[in-house]
Amino acid sequence: MLCLILNSAYSFGQDNLDATKDIKVGLVLSGGGAKGLAHIGALKLIEESGVRIDYIGGTSMGAIIGGLYASGYSANQLDSIFKKTNFNTLIQDNLPRSAKTFYEKEDAEKYALTLPFDGFKISFPSGLSKGQNVYNYMNKLTTHIGDLNDFSKLPIPFFCMATNIENGKQVLLEEGSLPLAISASGAIPSIFSPVAIEDQILTDGGVSNNYPIEELKKKGVDVIIGINVQDSLVDRKNLSSAFEILTQVNNFRTIQDMESKREKTDIYIRPDITKYNVLSFDDGDSIIKNGYKAALLKFEDLKRVALRQKPKKASKVDVKSSDVLYIKDIIVTGNKNYPRSYILGKLKIRDYTLITYEDFNYGINNLSATGNFNRVNHQLIPDGDGYRVSIDVIESNEKMLLRLGLHYDDLYRTAGLLNITRKRLLFKNDITSLDFILGDNVRYNFEYYIDKGRYWSVGVKSRYNSFEKNINFSLIRENTNIPNFDVNQIEVNFEDLTNQIYGQTLFRQQFQLGLGLEHKYLRIDSETIGLDENTQLRGIIIENSHIFSTFGNLRLDTFDNKYYPTNGVFFDGDFHLYAFSSDFNNDFEEFSIAKGKIAYVFSPLHKFAFKIGSEAGFKIGNSNMNTLDFFLGGYGNKPINGIVPFYGYDFISLSGDSYIKGTLDLDFEVFNKNHIIASANFANVEDGLFKNGNWLTSPDFSGYALGYGIETLLGPVEVKWSYSPEVDESQYFFVVGFRF
């Protein structure tokens, strides 16, 4: 009898509610990083119970899940979306390689560490990630409500909490851009940079209010369902990093606050997430299941609430809707240093064009990849049969960068890279970069580049390369007039100073077309052998000339990874006309060199990538200047002039004024970022190869290689064993770091 009386009196903390009233239910979702995925499981059970959610308030991950649910997604749709989401990509600022220009690709694939260096003072970024990828993804998922700026007008009214980083006060966000608001609420300190909204700099709402129940009560709800996924305090064994300690300190307040807030919650759901942390996205399936299990314990309470509500047809977003956008107009705001033409050039989007959302996102990534903007906010505003695009950029104040890199290969040996990069030195959209390369061989690279987007960009380059290498003496004799000496190998000192003035533009939005003028100073000498007038040994000079040329090139690069691609196409064609020379050997005649390389990569099976490549080069003209011929052999260095890698042979082992080469590579990613690669290459190399038709014959030279490579922060670390049946010898190559 007592149980029956208590059961009839129970009304979820609202004893005086009118039994005939259609009660309003509010849902409060706490933050918790990856643990917030438990909200999805709990929402599934809430839907099954029949409860109608009338208002949602959320913080951090609770804001992300809650905002998307409020915009019309069902719990099952959210489950499908987040199971397909690569959170590692979202969290990092690593934009798709295809979004970058050739300059930006080379820039990103050279340096292991980049630090702000304004005023010649080293500083550190405000977060590991700017959060651009998270914002882009949220924007895509909310395109259907792109013209809605009042969150109370969403299918389910919504608000979220953020924290003003300047004064620590909580900020309630309920209007403006929904993707921007939930990105600000979820900007976990030290992981994501703060987000600027109007005149406020905002960070994770969990810092100030991780469970906004009081704010939800003010919205006039009668019953509050709360899902709490925030951390519990942990012992010293689980406090091994600065981030874990920072999280623990913040939890002191939130856990204390939760004691009183829990009492105000009518139906309190607490999933078991003790063995997970804020970055446990790989455990998403089990976290979602735990959310469902926790809500199941409150199923009867939820059903009783549902019986007090009037049925309402739930909204549902068509996630399979058309992915094609008709862009009618583009509005650009926030730019001060970079002109509108530069921004539109990077976007590669024009007015009154029909594009896919993938291409639209590609354009946003292009703009973000420049590194000139802290954030690229955008909104697709429905306008009749199309969309108006509002682009609001927040320009970066960083003008100077300090960048470092390390490298080792068997040609240049050890190398340490120190780079100084200065933006906006003379013009608003220029970049000045200087590499100092110290180690066994001193080198430098200098570039000044004025980036004009889709229009003709201009720049100047200067580079100096040097190395010493023991090479076959017969190879030197074939390319020079040096007398015969009774030696097998000599040590050659190689120096190359190259200066260029160039212009480049995009061709068909994918190819890069470049034209320019070049000066090259080439010196090759040896102190190993030589005879003076008294037949005493001395050094010899093989080449010591200044050479002037014009050039043109055409490039395409859609590889998804430079060193370990799994798909894409690569093409690089180059033509040089060498017109003048200081003519050290008194035998210079005008000549040209043409060369090209093409490769295609595909993945027939998971974890396997197959690469097919071919390249060729030839000289046009009868010049006796052989020091710019093609030299095959070696692996792991950044190629210059006619030096071409070739498995099975040491560096600069084969030479000729013409060559053709084919390559096959099979890459198996045995573990994450660990690769076993089997390779084969074949070539014909000789003078006049394409004149005498020998390029059509079976290859004279071949080589095979088996290697192991690891992707690291420094770049690839590789060891390769190679073998050539023609010489019946093997070669080992060891490479560390990005190539520069």
C-alpha positions in Angstrom: 0.0 0.0 0.0 2.9 2.4 0.9 4.6 1.7 -2.5 1.3 2.5 -4.4 0.9 5.8 -2.5 4.5 6.9 -3.2 4.3 5.9 -6.8 1.1 7.9 -7.4 2.6 10.9 -5.6 5.8 10.9 -7.6 6.0 13.6 -10.1 9.7 14.2 -10.8 10.3 16.9 -8.3 7.3 18.9 -9.6 4.6 17.8 -7.1 2.2 20.7 -7.9 2.1 20.3 -11.7 -1.3 20.2 -13.2 -1.9 16.6 -14.4 -3.7 17.9 -17.5 -0.9 20.3 -18.5 1.3 19.6 -21.5 4.6 19.8 -19.7 7.7 21.2 -21.3 10.9 19.2 -21.0 14.4 20.6 -21.0 17.6 18.7 -21.7 20.9 19.7 -20.3 24.1 18.1 -21.7 27.4 18.5 -20.0 30.8 18.7 -21.6 33.3 15.9 -21.5 35.2 15.7 -24.8 35.0 12.2 -26.4 33.0 11.1 -23.4 30.2 13.4 -24.6 29.4 10.8 -27.3 27.5 9.0 -24.5 24.9 11.8 -25.1 24.0 10.0 -28.4 23.2 6.7 -26.7 21.1 8.4 -24.0 19.2 10.3 -26.7 18.4 7.1 -28.4 16.7 5.8 -25.3 14.9 9.1 -24.7 13.5 8.9 -28.2 12.3 5.3 -27.5 10.6 6.4 -24.4 8.5 8.9 -26.4 9.7 12.0 -24.5 9.4 15.3 -26.5 12.4 17.6 -25.9 11.3 21.2 -25.9 14.6 23.0 -25.1 18.3 22.0 -25.0 21.2 23.6 -23.2 24.7 22.3 -23.7 28.3 22.9 -23.0 31.4 21.8 -25.0 30.7 18.3 -26.5 27.2 18.6 -25.1 26.8 21.8 -27.2 28.0 20.0 -30.3 25.7 17.0 -29.8 22.8 19.2 -28.5 23.2 21.8 -31.3 23.0 19.1 -34.0 20.1 17.4 -32.4 18.3 20.7 -32.0 18.8 21.4 -35.7 16.8 18.3 -36.6 19.0 15.3 -36.6 17.8 12.1 -34.9 19.9 10.2 -32.4 20.4 7.4 -34.9 21.5 9.9 -37.6 24.0 11.4 -35.1 25.2 7.8 -34.3 25.8 7.2 -38.1 27.5 10.6 -38.6 29.9 10.3 -35.7 30.9 6.7 -36.4 32.0 7.8 -39.9 33.9 10.9 -38.5 37.7 10.9 -38.4 38.2 12.8 -35.2 42.0 12.8 -35.6 41.6 14.8 -38.8 39.0 17.1 -37.2 41.1 17.9 -34.2 44.3 18.6 -36.1 44.8 21.5 -38.5 46.2 19.2 -41.1 44.2 20.2 -44.1 44.0 17.9 -47.2 47.1 18.2 -49.2 45.0 18.8 -52.3 43.9 22.1 -50.7 47.4 23.6 -50.9 49.2 25.3 -53.7 52.6 23.9 -54.8 54.3 26.5 -52.7 52.2 25.6 -49.6 52.8 21.9 -50.2 56.6 22.3 -50.3 56.4 24.6 -47.3 54.4 22.2 -45.2 56.6 19.2 -46.2 59.9 20.6 -45.1 59.8 21.8 -41.5 59.3 19.6 -38.4 58.5 22.5 -36.1 57.0 26.0 -36.7 56.9 28.7 -34.0 55.7 32.3 -34.0 58.8 34.6 -34.0 57.4 38.2 -34.1 59.9 40.7 -32.6 62.5 37.9 -32.8 60.9 36.4 -29.7 59.8 32.7 -29.7 56.2 32.2 -28.6 53.8 29.3 -28.8 50.5 28.8 -30.5 47.3 29.3 -28.4 46.3 25.8 -29.1 47.4 22.6 -30.9 44.7 23.3 -33.5 42.9 26.4 -34.7 39.7 24.3 -34.9 39.0 25.2 -38.5 38.2 21.6 -39.4 35.7 21.3 -36.6 34.0 24.5 -37.7 33.9 23.4 -41.4 32.3 20.1 -40.5 29.7 21.6 -38.2 28.9 24.1 -41.0 28.4 21.3 -43.5 26.1 19.5 -41.1 24.0 22.6 -40.5 23.6 23.9 -44.1 19.9 23.2 -43.9 19.5 26.0 -41.3 22.1 28.3 -42.8 19.8 31.4 -42.8 18.7 30.9 -39.2 20.5 33.1 -36.6 18.0 32.8 -33.7 18.6 29.5 -31.9 15.2 29.7 -30.3 13.7 29.2 -33.9 15.5 25.9 -34.4 13.3 22.7 -34.6 14.2 22.4 -30.9 15.2 25.7 -29.2 18.8 25.7 -28.1 21.5 27.6 -26.3 25.1 26.8 -25.4 27.7 28.1 -23.0 31.2 29.5 -23.6 33.7 31.3 -21.5 35.2 34.8 -22.0 38.9 34.1 -21.8 39.7 37.7 -20.8 37.6 37.8 -17.6 36.6 34.2 -17.0 32.8 34.9 -17.1 30.3 32.6 -18.7 28.7 33.6 -22.0 25.3 32.3 -23.1 25.2 31.9 -26.9 21.7 31.7 -28.4 22.0 33.7 -31.6 24.3 34.2 -34.6 26.1 31.3 -36.4 25.3 27.9 -34.9 28.5 26.3 -36.1 30.6 29.1 -34.7 28.7 29.0 -31.4 29.2 25.3 -30.8 32.8 25.5 -32.0 33.4 28.2 -29.3 31.7 26.2 -26.7 33.9 23.2 -27.5 37.2 25.0 -27.8 39.0 22.9 -25.2 41.9 25.0 -23.7 45.4 24.0 -25.1 43.8 21.7 -27.7 41.8 24.4 -29.6 42.6 28.0 -30.0 39.9 30.4 -28.6 37.2 31.6 -31.0 36.3 35.2 -31.6 32.6 36.1 -31.7 32.0 39.8 -32.1 34.1 41.6 -29.5 34.6 38.5 -27.3 37.4 35.9 -27.3 35.7 32.6 -26.2 36.9 29.3 -25.0 35.4 26.0 -23.7 32.2 26.7 -21.8 33.1 23.9 -19.3 35.6 26.3 -17.7 32.8 28.5 -16.3 29.6 26.4 -16.6 29.8 22.7 -17.6 26.1 21.9 -16.7 23.9 25.0 -17.5 20.8 23.9 -15.6 19.9 27.3 -14.1 20.0 28.9 -17.5 17.7 26.1 -18.8 15.2 26.6 -16.0 14.9 30.2 -17.0 13.5 29.1 -20.4 10.3 28.0 -18.7 10.7 24.2 -18.8 8.8 22.1 -16.2 11.0 19.0 -16.2 14.7 18.8 -16.7 16.6 15.7 -18.0 20.3 16.0 -17.4 23.1 13.9 -18.9 26.4 14.3 -17.1 29.6 13.1 -18.7 32.1 15.3 -17.0 35.3 13.9 -15.4 35.7 12.6 -11.9 38.8 13.3 -9.9 41.6 10.8 -10.6 44.5 9.6 -8.5 48.2 10.4 -9.0 48.7 7.4 -11.3 46.6 9.1 -13.9 48.2 12.5 -13.6 51.2 12.1 -15.8 50.9 15.0 -18.2 50.4 18.7 -18.0 47.0 18.4 -19.8 45.8 15.8 -17.3 46.8 18.0 -14.4 45.1 21.0 -16.0 41.9 19.0 -16.4 42.1 17.8 -12.8 42.4 21.4 -11.5 39.4 22.5 -13.6 37.4 19.5 -12.3 37.7 20.7 -8.7 35.1 23.4 -9.3 32.9 21.6 -11.7 32.5 18.5 -9.5 31.7 20.7 -6.5 29.1 22.6 -8.6 27.6 19.3 -9.7 26.6 18.4 -6.2 24.0 21.1 -6.1 23.1 21.0 -9.8 22.3 17.3 -9.6 19.6 18.0 -6.9 17.9 20.4 -9.3 17.8 17.7 -12.1 14.5 15.8 -12.3 15.9 12.8 -14.3 19.6 12.5 -13.8 21.6 10.2 -16.2 25.2 9.4 -15.4 26.9 7.1 -18.0 29.8 5.0 -16.9 32.7 6.8 -18.6 35.4 6.3 -15.9 37.9 4.5 -18.2 37.8 7.1 -21.0 39.3 10.5 -21.4 38.4 13.6 -23.4 40.3 12.3 -26.4 39.0 8.7 -26.4 37.2 9.0 -29.8 38.5 5.7 -30.9 36.2 4.1 -28.2 33.2 5.9 -29.6 31.1 2.8 -30.0 31.4 1.6 -26.4 30.9 5.2 -25.1 27.6 5.5 -27.0 26.5 2.1 -25.7 27.3 3.2 -22.1 25.1 6.3 -22.6 22.2 4.0 -23.7 22.7 1.7 -20.7 22.7 4.6 -18.3 19.5 6.0 -19.8 17.9 2.6 -19.7 18.0 2.7 -15.9 15.7 5.8 -16.1 13.4 4.3 -18.8 10.3 4.1 -16.6 10.7 7.7 -15.4 11.1 8.8 -18.9 7.9 7.0 -20.0 5.9 8.7 -17.2 7.1 12.1 -18.5 6.1 11.2 -22.1 2.6 10.3 -20.9 2.3 14.0 -19.7 3.1 15.4 -23.1 1.1 15.9 -26.3 2.6 14.1 -29.3 4.6 16.1 -31.7 6.0 15.1 -35.1 9.7 15.1 -34.8 11.7 16.9 -37.4 14.3 15.0 -39.3 17.1 16.2 -41.5 17.6 14.5 -44.9 21.3 13.6 -44.6 21.1 12.2 -48.2 20.0 15.5 -49.7 21.6 17.0 -52.8 25.3 17.9 -52.3 25.3 20.4 -55.1 25.3 24.2 -54.4 24.4 27.0 -56.8 26.5 30.0 -55.6 24.8 33.3 -56.6 27.0 35.8 -54.7 30.1 35.9 -52.5 30.4 38.4 -49.7 33.8 38.9 -48.0 34.3 40.7 -44.7 37.0 41.0 -42.1 39.9 41.4 -44.5 42.3 44.3 -44.0 45.7 43.1 -45.2 44.6 40.7 -47.9 42.5 42.1 -50.8 39.2 40.5 -51.9 40.8 39.3 -55.2 43.4 37.4 -53.2 40.7 35.7 -51.1 38.5 34.8 -54.1 41.5 33.5 -55.9 42.2 31.1 -53.1 38.6 30.1 -52.8 38.5 29.2 -56.6 34.7 29.9 -56.4 32.9 32.4 -58.8 29.5 34.0 -58.7 26.7 32.1 -60.5 28.4 28.7 -60.6 27.1 25.3 -59.7 29.6 23.3 -57.5 29.5 20.4 -55.1 29.8 20.9 -51.4 33.1 19.0 -51.6 34.4 21.7 -54.0 33.1 24.5 -51.8 34.9 23.0 -48.8 37.9 22.5 -50.9 37.9 26.3 -51.5 37.6 27.1 -47.8 40.5 24.7 -47.2 42.6 26.5 -49.9 42.1 29.8 -48.0 42.8 28.3 -44.6 45.9 26.5 -45.9 47.7 29.8 -46.6 48.2 30.2 -42.9 47.3 33.9 -43.2 44.0 33.5 -41.3 43.3 32.3 -37.7 39.8 31.3 -38.9 37.7 31.4 -42.0 34.1 31.7 -40.9 31.5 31.1 -43.6 27.8 30.8 -44.0 25.6 29.5 -46.8 22.5 31.7 -46.9 19.6 30.3 -48.9 18.5 32.7 -51.7 15.8 31.3 -53.9 17.2 28.5 -56.0 20.7 29.0 -54.7 22.9 30.4 -51.9 24.7 33.5 -51.0 28.1 32.8 -49.4 29.2 35.0 -46.5 33.0 34.7 -45.9 34.3 36.4 -42.7 38.0 36.0 -42.3 40.0 36.7 -39.1 43.5 37.5 -40.2 46.5 36.3 -38.4 48.7 38.9 -36.7 51.7 36.6 -37.0 54.2 38.1 -39.5 57.4 36.1 -38.6 57.9 32.4 -38.1 60.9 30.4 -36.9 61.0 26.9 -38.4 63.3 23.9 -37.8 64.0 20.7 -39.5 66.5 17.8 -39.6 67.6 15.5 -42.4 70.0 12.7 -43.3 70.7 11.0 -46.5 73.7 9.3 -48.1 74.5 12.1 -50.4 74.2 15.3 -48.4 74.8 13.5 -45.1 73.6 15.3 -41.9 71.7 18.5 -42.2 70.0 20.8 -39.7 67.6 23.4 -41.1 66.9 26.8 -39.6 64.3 28.9 -41.4 63.1 32.5 -41.0 59.8 33.3 -42.7 58.4 36.9 -42.9 55.0 37.7 -44.2 53.9 41.1 -45.6 57.4 42.4 -45.9 56.8 44.7 -48.8 53.3 43.9 -49.9 50.2 42.6 -48.1 50.3 39.2 -49.8 54.0 38.5 -50.0 56.1 35.8 -48.3 59.9 36.0 -47.7 61.6 32.8 -46.7 65.3 31.9 -46.0 66.6 28.5 -45.1 70.0 28.0 -43.5 71.1 24.4 -43.9 74.1 23.4 -41.7 75.8 20.1 -41.4 78.2 18.1 -43.5 77.4 20.3 -46.5 76.4 24.0 -46.2 73.4 25.0 -48.3 70.7 27.7 -48.4 67.4 28.4 -50.0 65.9 31.9 -50.4 62.5 32.7 -51.9 60.4 35.9 -52.1 56.9 35.2 -53.4 54.0 37.5 -54.1 50.8 35.4 -54.1 48.0 36.7 -56.2 45.7 33.7 -56.0 44.3 32.7 -59.3 46.1 35.5 -61.1 49.7 35.5 -62.1 51.9 35.3 -59.0 55.6 36.3 -59.2 58.7 35.6 -57.2 62.4 35.2 -57.0 64.4 32.2 -55.8 68.0 31.6 -54.9 69.6 28.4 -53.8 73.0 27.1 -53.1 73.8 23.4 -53.0 77.1 21.6 -52.4 78.2 18.0 -51.7 81.3 15.8 -52.1 81.0 12.3 -53.6 83.3 9.6 -54.7 82.2 8.6 -58.3 83.5 6.4 -61.0 86.4 8.0 -62.9 85.3 6.6 -66.2 82.1 8.5 -65.8 84.0 11.8 -65.4 86.1 11.0 -68.5 83.0 10.3 -70.6 81.7 13.8 -69.8 84.9 15.9 -70.0 88.3 16.1 -71.8 90.3 15.0 -68.7 93.3 12.7 -69.6 93.2 9.1 -68.4 94.7 8.3 -65.0 95.1 4.9 -63.4 92.3 5.3 -60.8 88.9 3.8 -60.3 87.2 6.6 -58.4 87.8 10.2 -57.6 86.2 12.5 -55.0 84.2 15.3 -56.7 83.3 18.6 -55.1 80.0 19.8 -56.5 78.6 23.4 -56.1 75.5 24.8 -57.7 74.2 28.3 -57.2 70.9 28.9 -59.0 68.9 32.2 -59.2 65.4 32.5 -60.8 62.8 35.2 -61.5 59.5 33.5 -62.3 55.8 33.9 -62.7 53.2 31.2 -62.2 49.4 30.8 -62.4 46.8 28.1 -62.3 45.8 26.3 -65.5 42.4 24.7 -65.5 42.3 25.2 -61.7 44.6 22.1 -61.2 47.8 22.6 -63.1 50.4 25.1 -62.2 52.0 26.9 -65.2 55.3 28.7 -64.6 57.6 30.8 -66.8 60.9 32.4 -65.9 64.6 33.4 -66.3 67.4 31.5 -64.6 71.1 32.1 -63.8 73.2 29.2 -62.7 76.7 29.1 -61.5 78.1 25.5 -61.7 81.5 24.4 -60.3 82.7 20.9 -60.2 86.3 20.1 -59.2 88.4 17.4 -57.7 91.6 17.5 -55.6 92.2 13.8 -56.1 94.1 13.9 -59.4 95.7 16.3 -61.9 99.1 17.2 -63.4 100.8 20.6 -63.5 103.6 21.6 -65.8 106.2 19.7 -63.7 104.0 16.6 -63.6 103.2 17.2 -59.9 99.8 16.1 -58.6 97.3 18.9 -58.1 93.5 19.5 -58.2 91.5 19.7 -61.4 88.5 21.8 -62.4 85.8 20.0 -64.4 83.3 22.8 -64.7 83.3 26.5 -63.6 80.7 28.4 -65.6 77.9 30.9 -65.4 74.9 29.7 -67.5 71.8 31.7 -68.4 68.5 30.2 -69.5 64.8 30.7 -69.9 62.4 28.0 -68.6 58.8 26.9 -68.4 57.1 24.2 -66.4 53.7 22.6 -65.9 52.8 20.7 -62.8 49.9 18.7 -61.3 50.0 17.0 -57.9 46.9 15.4 -56.4 48.8 12.9 -54.2 47.2 12.7 -50.7 50.6 12.3 -49.2 54.0 13.2 -50.7 56.0 10.3 -49.3 53.4 7.6 -48.8 50.5 8.4 -51.2 47.5 6.1 -51.4 45.8 7.9 -54.3 46.3 10.7 -56.8 48.1 11.7 -59.9 51.5 13.5 -60.3 52.9 15.3 -63.3 55.9 17.5 -63.7 57.1 18.8 -67.0 60.1 21.1 -67.4 61.8 22.8 -70.4 65.0 24.9 -70.2 66.6 26.8 -73.1 70.3 27.4 -72.2 71.2 30.5 -74.3 74.5 31.9 -72.8 77.4 30.8 -70.8 80.8 32.1 -69.5 82.0 28.9 -71.2 84.8 27.6 -69.0 85.6 24.7 -71.3 85.3 26.8 -74.5 82.8 24.4 -76.1 79.4 25.9 -75.3 76.6 25.9 -77.9 73.0 26.8 -77.3 71.0 23.8 -76.2 67.8 22.8 -74.5 66.8 20.2 -71.9 63.3 18.7 -71.6 62.2 16.4 -68.9 59.0 15.1 -67.5 57.7 12.8 -64.8 54.2 11.2 -64.3 52.9 8.8 -61.6 49.6 7.3 -60.7 48.7 5.8 -57.3 45.7 3.7 -56.4 44.7 1.4 -53.5 43.3 -1.9 -54.8 43.0 -3.2 -51.2 42.8 -1.7 -47.7 46.2 -0.9 -46.4 47.8 -1.5 -49.9 48.8 1.3 -52.3 50.2 0.6 -55.8 52.2 3.3 -57.6 53.1 3.3 -61.3 55.6 5.9 -62.5 57.5 6.9 -65.6 59.9 9.7 -66.4 62.2 10.7 -69.2 64.6 13.5 -70.2 66.6 14.5 -73.2 68.9 17.2 -74.6 68.1 19.1 -77.7 71.2 20.5 -79.5 74.8 19.5 -80.0 76.4 21.2 -77.0 79.4 19.5 -75.5 78.4 20.7 -72.0 77.9 17.4 -70.3 77.8 18.6 -66.7 74.0 19.2 -67.0 73.4 15.7 -68.3 71.3 13.1 -66.4 73.0 11.2 -63.6 71.1 8.2 -62.2 71.6 6.4 -58.9 70.9 6.7 -55.2 67.9 7.4 -53.1 66.7 9.8 -50.4 68.0 13.2 -51.4 66.1 16.1 -52.9 67.0 15.9 -56.6 68.6 18.9 -58.4 69.5 19.5 -62.0 69.7 16.1 -63.7 70.4 14.0 -60.7 67.8 11.2 -60.7 67.2 8.6 -58.0 67.6 4.9 -59.1 67.5 1.8 -57.0 70.3 -0.7 -57.3 73.1 1.9 -58.0 75.0 4.4 -55.9 74.5 8.1 -56.5 75.7 9.4 -59.9 76.5 5.9 -61.3 74.8 6.1 -64.7 74.9 9.1 -67.1 73.8 10.3 -70.5 72.2 13.2 -72.2 68.9 11.2 -72.4 67.2 8.7 -70.2 63.9 6.9 -69.8 62.8 5.3 -66.5 59.9 3.3 -65.2 59.1 2.6 -61.5 56.7 0.2 -59.7 56.0 0.5 -55.9 53.9 -1.6 -53.6 53.2 0.0 -50.2 51.7 -2.0 -47.4 50.8 0.0 -44.2 51.5 -2.8 -41.8 50.7 -0.6 -38.8 49.5 3.0 -38.5 52.1 5.1 -40.3 54.5 2.1 -40.6 55.1 1.0 -44.2 56.7 -1.9 -45.9 57.6 -1.0 -49.5 58.7 -3.2 -52.3 60.0 -1.4 -55.4 61.4 -2.0 -58.9 62.9 0.4 -61.4 64.1 0.0 -65.0 66.0 2.5 -67.2 67.8 3.1 -70.4 70.5 5.9 -70.2 72.8 7.0 -73.0 73.6 9.8 -75.4 71.1 10.2 -78.2 68.8 7.7 -76.7 65.7 9.1 -78.5 67.5 9.7 -81.7 68.7 6.1 -82.2 65.5 4.5 -81.0 67.1 2.6 -78.2 64.5 3.9 -75.7 62.2 1.3 -77.2 64.5 -1.6 -76.5 64.4 -3.7 -73.3 66.0 -1.8 -70.3 69.7 -2.0 -69.9 69.6 -1.1 -66.2 67.4 -2.4 -63.4 67.2 -2.3 -59.7 65.0 -3.7 -56.9 64.4 -2.5 -53.4 62.8 -3.5 -50.2 62.3 -1.0 -47.4 60.7 0.0 -44.2 59.4 3.5 -43.6 57.8 5.3 -40.6 56.0 8.6 -40.7 57.3 10.8 -37.8 57.1 14.5 -36.8 60.6 14.9 -38.4 59.3 13.4 -41.6 59.8 9.9 -43.0 62.4 7.7 -41.5 63.4 5.0 -44.0 65.9 2.2 -44.5 66.1 0.5 -47.9 68.0 -2.5 -49.3 68.5 -2.4 -53.0 70.0 -4.7 -55.6 70.9 -4.6 -59.3 71.4 -7.8 -61.2 73.6 -6.1 -63.8 76.4 -5.3 -61.3 75.4 -8.1 -58.9 75.8 -5.7 -56.0 73.5 -4.3 -53.3 73.2 -0.9 -51.9 71.7 0.3 -48.5 70.1 3.7 -48.2 69.2 5.4 -44.9 67.0 8.5 -44.8 65.7 10.6 -41.9 63.4 13.6 -42.1 61.8 15.8 -44.7 63.9 16.4 -47.8 65.3 19.9 -48.3 
